[in-house]
């Protein structure tokens, strides 16, 4: 079998997150600098060797002060830990276009196994002859499991930032054509 290599098409992909703020609303953000490569046997993503990397300093919430706080040592410590990574082997079919992927997520040099839900959008050829594959990924993590332990309480004793962080990604990959 031939091995296929796929590269993340950053122009058609995004990685975002949601976290409860003050337990009454949701704060959102995204990471603007991500890279990923996937190696498959033919076009079979159940055999995929996945490597995904996010630059922590590329966090963007729409509020510069909040972005700076999230890049600080109280959260991502971007100067010390410039990337977070996810490495996995293969998608596991659930039903229809639904899959799961289990892999090792590393944030601040803390690695934990996580399982994410994946909806496979399919494979298509674009108008320029490039082969593309699309995925929608959802999951959640406990931020404290990865050393993101900053806390503050409101006057009523509620958390300013919840521990559960929801992850969402729309990912489009381009198949690399051998030279």
Buried (B, 14 or more C-beta within 10 A) or exposed (E): EEEBBBEBBBEBBBBBBBBBBEEEEEBEBBBBBBBBBBBBBEEEBEBBBBBBBBBBBBBBBEEEEBBEBBBEEEBBBBEEBBBBBBBBEBBEBEEEEEBBBEBEBBBBEEBEEBEBBBBBBEBEEEEEEEBBBBBBBEBBBEBEBBBBEBEEEEEEEEBBBBBEBBBBBBBBBBBBEEE
